[in-house]
Amino acid sequence: MPDINTSWIEAADLPLIIAGPCSAETEEQLTDVSKQLYDQGIRIMRAGIWKPRTRPNSFEGVGSDALRWIDMIKQQLDVKFAIEVANPQHAELALKHDVDILWIGARSTVNPFTVQEIAEALAGTDKPILVKNPVNPDVALWMGAIERLLNQGITKIAAIHRGFSSFRESRYRNEPLWQLPIELKRNFPEIPMICDPSHIGGERSMIPSICQKALDLNYEGLMIEVHPDPDNAWSDAKQQITPESLLELRNKLTVRSSRIQDRKLLSKLEELRERINSIDHDLIETLATRKKVIEEIGRHKKENNITIFQLNRWKEIVETRPEWAKKENVSPELVEEIYKLIHAESIKVQTKILNEDMTDE
């Protein structure tokens, strides 16, 4: 499998900014916003041409007509364009019109068959291909999409983090679940990571804080939806900002260094990390001790024919542990999530004990 080629993004000023409307609505709208962004120094425009929607009978993009608008704008301005391709036909048309950057959307990434077809249509292209995370929180699907592109000789690849769907209530449109792009980066350390704060937040007021969090996590770029008149946009009006707001945002963002050059600082961080290592070792020993107690509980339940799940006990844990966390100035939400994982493992351990005499037939 070839290595990922990062030369195209390393040549750009970081963080890379990709900006433009959720949807290309009219030639006038796309030209207007492109000129305003160009005047700010933005050199990569985004525009949705084909808009796969959750439900039909809503605006689903103007289609290939917008490719002609892009051609005309590129004749006027020294800019590149990025668009989404959702099937092989889209990919072929984009290549035919020499669109500079293509991305595979979240609804496509979730389907390996679709990704494979798109990858084959793009086989061997030298254009950067961006891969959005799948709708559902599954790093393996995200990795698989990247690998399918690499298998077709496509090496200029970046990942777009646009958040994940969730059934639970959240202030985000798509929960960021920052640990998942970090896990992708662990498996593909060389891959550039681009944040899509518009889709994560779903509200324009949330975009600045999400952008800053992404930069603090050493993301290489941001893809932001910008519209000349967001309130009257034909799609995703609430999450788009004006060109003026983008300029204000860029001026407020803090870009931090990923390199530690101060020897005293490096020495201090190494000392603190050693303390973390020691604490983590203690945590794992504590979990091992807890597991032994869980195993003993499981044996007692088996001897007395008691069910594994005890609702009142679980309710007690869920109510008390976050309260203990508050007293120690630890996030109760974090502790609740940790105990959900611990409880799931506890059930797994006890299930094995209760069923250890059963044999496969």
Secondary structure, DSSP 8 states (H G I E B T S, - for coil): ------HHHHTS-SSEEEEE-SS---HHHHHHHHHHHHHTT--EEE--SS---SSSSS----TTHHHHHHHHHHHHSS-EEEEE--SHHHHHHHHHTT-SEEEE-HHHHT-HHHHHHHHHHTTT--S-EEEE--SSS-HHHHHHHHHHHHHTT---EEEEE--B--SS--SSSSB--THHHHHHHHHSTTS-EEE-HHHHHSSGGGHHHHHHHHHHTT-SEEEEEB-SSGGG-SS-GGG-B-HHHHHHHHHH-----S----HHHHHHHHHHHHHHHHHHHHHHHHHHHHHHHHHHHHHHHHHTT--S--HHHHHHHHHHHHHHHHHTT--HHHHHHHHHHHHHHHHHHHHHHHTTT----
